[in-house]
Amino acid sequence: MANMEGYFRSAGLADVATRVIEVDVTYATFDDYWSAQTALANYIVQHIRKMPAADAERLKTDLRTSLPKDKSGGIAYKARANAVRGRVPG
């Protein structure tokens, strides 16, 4: 966070502020989680799509057993994002 704030200040921005945004993420089932994570063709998803089918299935199996679960067996975890804002001096 200090580095992000420093970058904004070194760019000449004033009133720079940072904060962490934290949200609870839940999916009713692993399939809901998998669909949401692989819906967009980002860098990681592109690599998953290029994997041999057996390797992709092994990845899914490993994730299914290792992801945190809630009381009903759904996937549940906290997600965090770092936010920064600044003002162009007038």
Z-matrix of the N, CA and C atoms (Angstrom, degrees):
N
C 1 1.438
C 2 1.532 1 110.07
N 3 1.311 2 115.55 1 -40.22
C 4 1.461 3 118.63 2 179.62
C 5 1.530 4 110.33 3 -62.82
N 6 1.322 5 116.97 4 -39.53
C 7 1.464 6 120.06 5 178.25
C 8 1.522 7 111.34 6 -63.74
N 9 1.338 8 116.91 7 -43.99
C 10 1.468 9 119.73 8 178.67
C 11 1.518 10 110.30 9 -60.26
N 12 1.302 11 116.37 10 -45.34
C 13 1.462 12 119.83 11 178.84
C 14 1.526 13 110.29 12 -60.55
N 15 1.315 14 116.39 13 -41.83
C 16 1.463 15 120.77 14 178.67
C 17 1.520 16 112.71 15 -61.69
N 18 1.327 17 117.75 16 -40.83
C 19 1.463 18 120.79 17 178.14
C 20 1.522 19 111.32 18 -61.37
N 21 1.317 20 116.61 19 -43.22
C 22 1.465 21 119.82 20 179.98
C 23 1.521 22 110.62 21 -66.52
N 24 1.319 23 116.97 22 -42.11
C 25 1.478 24 120.14 23 178.55
C 26 1.533 25 110.52 24 -64.89
N 27 1.327 26 117.24 25 -42.11
C 28 1.469 27 119.49 26 -179.30
C 29 1.530 28 111.57 27 -68.49
N 30 1.339 29 117.25 28 -19.20
C 31 1.463 30 120.89 29 174.95
C 32 1.524 31 111.35 30 -82.22
N 33 1.343 32 116.90 31 -1.19
C 34 1.453 33 120.82 32 176.27
C 35 1.517 34 115.09 33 94.81
N 36 1.320 35 117.54 34 8.77
C 37 1.462 36 119.78 35 -179.82
C 38 1.523 37 111.00 36 -81.49
N 39 1.319 38 115.37 37 150.82
C 40 1.460 39 121.78 38 179.46
C 41 1.523 40 108.98 39 -111.69
N 42 1.319 41 115.38 40 168.30
C 43 1.467 42 122.02 41 177.58
C 44 1.535 43 111.67 42 50.14
N 45 1.302 44 115.70 43 45.20
C 46 1.456 45 121.07 44 -178.90
C 47 1.532 46 109.13 45 -74.99
N 48 1.317 47 115.29 46 133.58
C 49 1.466 48 121.14 47 178.31
C 50 1.523 49 108.85 48 -138.88
N 51 1.304 50 115.85 49 146.38
C 52 1.467 51 121.46 50 178.10
C 53 1.516 52 109.16 51 -128.14
N 54 1.312 53 114.50 52 157.66
C 55 1.460 54 119.73 53 172.66
C 56 1.524 55 108.99 54 -162.54
N 57 1.317 56 114.75 55 159.00
C 58 1.455 57 121.79 56 176.00
C 59 1.528 58 107.18 57 -99.02
N 60 1.327 59 115.69 58 131.22
C 61 1.456 60 121.37 59 174.94
C 62 1.525 61 106.51 60 -104.83
N 63 1.321 62 116.52 61 124.97
C 64 1.462 63 120.83 62 -178.45
C 65 1.524 64 108.95 63 -123.86
N 66 1.314 65 115.53 64 132.68
C 67 1.468 66 120.80 65 178.62
C 68 1.521 67 109.21 66 -133.16
N 69 1.321 68 115.09 67 152.99
C 70 1.458 69 121.05 68 172.99
C 71 1.518 70 108.32 69 -85.93
N 72 1.310 71 116.23 70 130.52
C 73 1.462 72 122.04 71 178.58
C 74 1.522 73 107.49 72 -113.09
N 75 1.323 74 116.29 73 129.21
C 76 1.458 75 119.87 74 178.95
C 77 1.527 76 110.40 75 -136.84
N 78 1.286 77 115.02 76 145.08
C 79 1.468 78 123.26 77 174.72
C 80 1.521 79 106.35 78 -132.31
N 81 1.317 80 116.52 79 134.39
C 82 1.464 81 120.89 80 -177.34
C 83 1.523 82 111.87 81 -63.14
N 84 1.339 83 116.42 82 -34.58
C 85 1.463 84 120.55 83 -178.33
C 86 1.523 85 109.77 84 -139.49
N 87 1.316 86 115.19 85 164.47
C 88 1.459 87 119.05 86 175.31
C 89 1.521 88 110.24 87 -62.83
N 90 1.321 89 118.36 88 -38.61
C 91 1.469 90 120.87 89 179.91
C 92 1.526 91 111.50 90 -61.13
N 93 1.336 92 117.40 91 -37.49
C 94 1.473 93 120.29 92 175.13
C 95 1.526 94 110.31 93 -62.56
N 96 1.327 95 115.59 94 -44.26
C 97 1.468 96 120.46 95 177.70
C 98 1.529 97 110.66 96 -59.38
N 99 1.328 98 116.62 97 -51.22
C 100 1.462 99 121.45 98 -176.38
C 101 1.530 100 110.80 99 -60.11
N 102 1.314 101 116.62 100 -44.17
C 103 1.469 102 120.34 101 179.74
C 104 1.525 103 111.37 102 -61.58
N 105 1.315 104 116.49 103 -42.59
C 106 1.467 105 120.07 104 -179.83
C 107 1.522 106 111.50 105 -67.00
N 108 1.322 107 116.82 106 -38.00
C 109 1.459 108 120.31 107 -176.67
C 110 1.523 109 112.82 108 -75.76
N 111 1.313 110 117.23 109 -26.63
C 112 1.465 111 119.98 110 -175.07
C 113 1.530 112 112.94 111 -109.43
N 114 1.319 113 117.36 112 10.30
C 115 1.467 114 120.67 113 -177.72
C 116 1.533 115 112.23 114 -70.28
N 117 1.315 116 117.03 115 -35.88
C 118 1.461 117 120.81 116 -178.07
C 119 1.523 118 109.96 117 -99.68
N 120 1.296 119 115.98 118 147.85
C 121 1.473 120 120.64 119 -177.55
C 122 1.526 121 110.75 120 -88.97
N 123 1.338 122 116.39 121 61.33
C 124 1.464 123 118.68 122 176.05
C 125 1.534 124 109.79 123 -80.14
N 126 1.294 125 116.63 124 -179.14
C 127 1.468 126 122.83 125 -174.78
C 128 1.532 127 111.93 126 -55.57
N 129 1.317 128 117.10 127 -48.02
C 130 1.460 129 120.73 128 -178.00
C 131 1.527 130 110.70 129 -66.51
N 132 1.321 131 116.38 130 -45.34
C 133 1.465 132 120.39 131 -178.90
C 134 1.528 133 110.92 132 -62.06
N 135 1.312 134 116.96 133 -37.63
C 136 1.465 135 119.75 134 177.44
C 137 1.522 136 110.53 135 -59.07
N 138 1.321 137 116.99 136 -40.65
C 139 1.472 138 120.62 137 178.45
C 140 1.526 139 111.32 138 -68.81
N 141 1.317 140 116.77 139 -39.49
C 142 1.469 141 119.44 140 178.05
C 143 1.519 142 109.76 141 -61.74
N 144 1.325 143 116.86 142 -42.40
C 145 1.464 144 120.61 143 -179.01
C 146 1.529 145 112.58 144 -65.99
N 147 1.315 146 117.82 145 -23.26
C 148 1.465 147 121.68 146 178.80
C 149 1.532 148 112.57 147 -87.78
N 150 1.327 149 116.66 148 -9.59
C 151 1.460 150 120.19 149 -178.15
C 152 1.525 151 110.34 150 -69.67
N 153 1.324 152 116.68 151 148.43
C 154 1.465 153 118.58 152 170.01
C 155 1.535 154 108.99 153 -57.94
N 156 1.320 155 116.56 154 147.27
C 157 1.468 156 121.39 155 -175.70
C 158 1.523 157 112.31 156 -53.55
N 159 1.319 158 117.41 157 -40.88
C 160 1.469 159 120.38 158 -178.85
C 161 1.523 160 111.12 159 -64.23
N 162 1.327 161 117.78 160 -39.02
C 163 1.466 162 121.25 161 178.57
C 164 1.528 163 110.98 162 -67.96
N 165 1.321 164 116.90 163 -41.04
C 166 1.466 165 120.24 164 178.37
C 167 1.529 166 110.41 165 -63.28
N 168 1.319 167 116.79 166 -40.03
C 169 1.472 168 120.34 167 177.85
C 170 1.520 169 110.88 168 -65.99
N 171 1.315 170 117.30 169 -38.19
C 172 1.470 171 120.60 170 177.46
C 173 1.526 172 110.16 171 -64.17
N 174 1.339 173 116.96 172 -40.73
C 175 1.462 174 121.10 173 176.67
C 176 1.529 175 110.02 174 -60.17
N 177 1.322 176 116.93 175 -47.05
C 178 1.462 177 120.69 176 179.32
C 179 1.532 178 111.16 177 -60.30
N 180 1.314 179 116.48 178 -42.82
C 181 1.463 180 120.64 179 179.28
C 182 1.522 181 110.91 180 -62.81
N 183 1.336 182 116.43 181 -45.52
C 184 1.463 183 120.32 182 178.86
C 185 1.528 184 111.22 183 -61.25
N 186 1.335 185 116.83 184 -43.73
C 187 1.461 186 120.14 185 178.43
C 188 1.519 187 111.25 186 -64.72
N 189 1.311 188 116.15 187 -43.80
C 190 1.472 189 120.97 188 -178.50
C 191 1.535 190 110.41 189 -55.82
N 192 1.325 191 117.32 190 -38.51
C 193 1.465 192 120.11 191 -177.37
C 194 1.526 193 113.23 192 -86.73
N 195 1.328 194 117.94 193 -21.94
C 196 1.462 195 118.91 194 -173.85
C 197 1.528 196 115.28 195 -103.04
N 198 1.323 197 118.49 196 -18.42
C 199 1.462 198 119.43 197 -179.81
C 200 1.526 199 110.82 198 -68.53
N 201 1.335 200 117.30 199 145.25
C 202 1.465 201 119.65 200 179.42
C 203 1.528 202 111.21 201 -66.63
N 204 1.313 203 115.20 202 143.01
C 205 1.470 204 120.54 203 -177.51
C 206 1.521 205 110.68 204 -121.45
N 207 1.335 206 114.52 205 152.14
C 208 1.451 207 119.79 206 174.17
C 209 1.528 208 110.14 207 -90.05
N 210 1.313 209 117.09 208 -175.82
C 211 1.475 210 121.45 209 -175.52
C 212 1.522 211 113.06 210 -62.01
N 213 1.343 212 116.52 211 -28.11
C 214 1.469 213 119.28 212 -178.46
C 215 1.523 214 112.60 213 -90.77
N 216 1.329 215 116.93 214 0.58
C 217 1.459 216 120.64 215 178.77
C 218 1.519 217 114.11 216 93.50
N 219 1.336 218 117.02 217 -0.04
C 220 1.464 219 120.09 218 176.26
C 221 1.521 220 111.00 219 -77.13
N 222 1.303 221 116.14 220 167.35
C 223 1.467 222 121.90 221 178.01
C 224 1.523 223 108.05 222 -81.11
N 225 1.338 224 117.47 223 132.52
C 226 1.464 225 121.45 224 -178.75
C 227 1.524 226 109.89 225 -147.57
N 228 1.328 227 115.46 226 128.46
C 229 1.462 228 120.30 227 177.42
C 230 1.518 229 109.94 228 -159.04
N 231 1.313 230 115.94 229 168.64
C 232 1.454 231 121.53 230 176.95
C 233 1.531 232 108.56 231 -96.76
N 234 1.320 233 115.83 232 138.39
C 235 1.461 234 121.46 233 175.16
C 236 1.525 235 107.42 234 -115.14
N 237 1.324 236 114.93 235 144.40
C 238 1.465 237 120.29 236 -178.54
C 239 1.518 238 110.46 237 -128.31
N 240 1.320 239 114.13 238 145.54
C 241 1.460 240 120.93 239 173.15
C 242 1.522 241 107.34 240 -135.20
N 243 1.302 242 115.97 241 142.92
C 244 1.462 243 120.89 242 175.03
C 245 1.518 244 108.35 243 -94.28
N 246 1.319 245 116.23 244 130.51
C 247 1.469 246 121.15 245 -179.81
C 248 1.522 247 108.93 246 -117.48
N 249 1.314 248 113.74 247 143.99
C 250 1.459 249 119.64 248 177.22
C 251 1.527 250 107.86 249 -142.17
N 252 1.314 251 115.38 250 144.09
C 253 1.465 252 119.63 251 176.23
C 254 1.511 253 108.26 252 -139.90
N 255 1.298 254 114.79 253 158.06
C 256 1.447 255 121.30 254 177.36
C 257 1.520 256 110.08 255 -157.40
N 258 1.294 257 115.52 256 165.88
C 259 1.457 258 121.24 257 -177.73
C 260 1.533 259 109.00 258 -121.20
N 261 1.330 260 114.92 259 137.01
C 262 1.459 261 119.69 260 174.86
C 263 1.512 262 106.60 261 -74.93
N 264 1.328 263 117.24 262 121.89
C 265 1.470 264 119.04 263 -179.03
C 266 1.532 265 111.03 264 -59.00
N 267 1.300 266 114.83 265 139.12
C 268 1.459 267 119.49 266 -175.29
C 269 1.460 268 111.75 267 -99.21
